[in-house]
Every structure is written in C-alpha cells, then in structure tokens.
C-alpha cells in the first residue's frame, strides 16, 4: 500500500465547500461526479499533487451534520504544506481565511493555525 488516497471531510454543502477549498485555500477540484442519488463524489487536493486528497462528503443525517467542523475534537486535524509560507498566508488572509494565531517559527518550520469554513482546524506549514 503506497499511500492513503483520500480522507473524508463531512461538509454542509458541496458547492460552498468546493468554493472554499479551491478559491480560499487554492486546492484543485480533481473530481465532481454525480452519483445519481443526490450525492456527489467530490475530491480536492493541492494543485499538481499526486498524494492524498480530500473527499468532500455532504452530511446525510443529523449525526453527520453534528460532526461538521468537529471531526477532530477541536484539535488541528489537517496539515497543508507550502513552499511559500508568507505568500500563501497573505493570499489566504485576503481570501477571508480565519487564522487563529500569528505565524510562528518553530524548529520544524513556519506555521499558523487556521479554520476552514466549518471550524475544522488546519496548520499552514512550511517545513524546514
């Protein structure tokens, strides 16, 4: 098994999620297929990446809706690596992404925690 292909992220609405992850975070929509039952197979990943992507899955019931934004219990659960921390941080701020802290420099790299449109916590990280 060479890698994890997809990680599911439960969302409220396909189109608002696609807009946020592509426009605000700069990810690429790599698949949006109607499954014929009102659901869609929606995958986003960093532009040009061949690795893990996010499967954006619309909540189907109240239990799934309750998990939106809290899938990792309030911990940072997603890590978005960058090669241009300052540039991506500025672009994301301009796109309305809510950062929970000022950028900081740690022994492992430059990092800042942000929330997606649902409140899931992410690290924007440029490794050393």
C-alpha positions as CSV (number, residue, x, y, z in Angstrom):
1,X,0.0,0.0,0.0
2,X,1.9,3.1,-1.2
3,X,-0.2,5.9,0.4
4,X,-3.6,6.9,1.8
5,X,-5.6,8.1,-1.2
6,X,-8.5,10.1,0.4
7,X,-9.6,11.4,3.7
8,X,-13.3,12.2,4.1
9,X,-14.3,15.6,5.3
10,X,-18.0,15.9,6.1
11,X,-19.4,19.2,4.7
12,X,-22.8,21.1,4.8
13,X,-23.0,21.7,1.0
14,X,-20.9,20.5,-1.9
15,X,-20.7,23.8,-3.8
16,X,-19.8,26.0,-0.8
17,X,-17.2,23.5,0.2
18,X,-15.7,23.4,-3.3
19,X,-15.7,27.2,-3.4
20,X,-13.8,27.5,-0.1
21,X,-11.3,24.7,-0.7
22,X,-10.5,25.8,-4.3
23,X,-10.8,29.6,-4.0
24,X,-9.7,30.4,-0.4
25,X,-7.2,27.5,0.1
26,X,-6.1,27.2,-3.5
27,X,-6.7,23.4,-3.8
28,X,-7.7,21.9,-7.2
29,X,-11.0,20.2,-7.9
30,X,-10.0,16.9,-9.4
31,X,-13.4,15.1,-9.5
32,X,-17.0,16.1,-9.1
33,X,-19.2,13.2,-10.2
34,X,-23.0,12.9,-9.7
35,X,-23.7,9.6,-8.1
36,X,-27.3,9.6,-9.3
37,X,-28.9,9.5,-5.8
38,X,-28.5,13.2,-4.9
39,X,-24.9,12.7,-3.7
40,X,-21.7,13.5,-5.5
41,X,-18.1,12.2,-5.4
42,X,-16.1,15.4,-4.9
43,X,-12.3,15.3,-4.5
44,X,-9.9,18.2,-4.0
45,X,-6.2,18.2,-3.5
46,X,-3.3,20.6,-3.7
47,X,-2.6,21.6,-7.3
48,X,-0.4,19.1,-9.1
49,X,-0.3,16.7,-6.1
50,X,-0.5,13.0,-6.7
51,X,-0.9,12.1,-3.0
52,X,-3.8,12.3,-0.5
53,X,-6.9,14.2,-1.4
54,X,-10.0,15.3,0.5
55,X,-13.3,13.6,-0.3
56,X,-15.9,16.3,0.4
57,X,-18.9,14.3,1.6
58,X,-22.2,16.1,2.3
59,X,-23.8,15.2,5.6
60,X,-26.7,12.8,5.1
61,X,-28.3,12.8,8.6
62,X,-28.4,14.7,11.9
63,X,-25.5,12.7,13.4
64,X,-23.3,13.6,10.4
65,X,-24.4,17.2,10.4
66,X,-23.4,17.3,14.1
67,X,-19.8,16.3,13.2
68,X,-19.3,19.1,10.7
69,X,-16.4,21.2,11.9
70,X,-15.7,19.0,14.9
71,X,-14.3,15.9,13.2
72,X,-11.1,16.0,15.2
73,X,-12.4,17.1,18.5
74,X,-11.1,20.7,18.2
75,X,-7.5,19.6,17.5
76,X,-5.6,20.5,14.4
77,X,-6.5,17.6,12.1
78,X,-5.3,18.7,8.7
79,X,-1.9,19.9,7.6
80,X,-1.4,21.9,4.5
81,X,2.3,22.1,3.4
82,X,3.5,25.1,1.4
83,X,6.7,26.1,-0.2
84,X,5.8,29.8,0.1
85,X,4.5,30.4,3.6
86,X,4.4,34.2,3.5
87,X,2.8,34.3,0.1
88,X,0.2,31.6,0.8
89,X,-0.6,33.1,4.2
90,X,-1.2,36.6,2.7
91,X,-3.3,35.1,-0.2
92,X,-5.4,33.1,2.3
93,X,-5.9,36.1,4.6
94,X,-7.0,38.2,1.6
95,X,-9.5,35.4,0.7
96,X,-11.1,35.6,4.1
97,X,-9.5,32.6,5.8
98,X,-9.6,33.0,9.6
99,X,-6.2,32.4,11.2
100,X,-6.3,31.7,14.9
101,X,-2.8,32.9,15.6
102,X,0.0,34.9,14.1
103,X,2.6,33.0,12.1
104,X,5.3,31.5,14.2
105,X,8.6,29.9,13.5
106,X,9.3,26.5,15.2
107,X,12.3,24.2,14.8
108,X,10.3,22.2,12.3
109,X,9.2,25.2,10.2
110,X,6.9,28.2,9.8
111,X,3.3,27.5,10.9
112,X,0.0,29.2,11.6
113,X,-3.3,27.5,12.6
114,X,-6.4,28.4,10.7
115,X,-10.0,27.3,10.5
116,X,-11.9,26.2,7.4
117,X,-15.4,27.4,6.7
118,X,-16.8,24.8,9.1
119,X,-14.4,25.4,12.0
120,X,-12.0,22.4,11.4
121,X,-8.5,23.4,12.4
122,X,-5.6,23.2,10.0
123,X,-1.9,24.0,10.1
124,X,-0.5,26.0,7.2
125,X,3.1,24.7,7.4
126,X,6.3,25.3,5.6
127,X,8.7,22.6,6.8
128,X,12.3,23.5,7.4
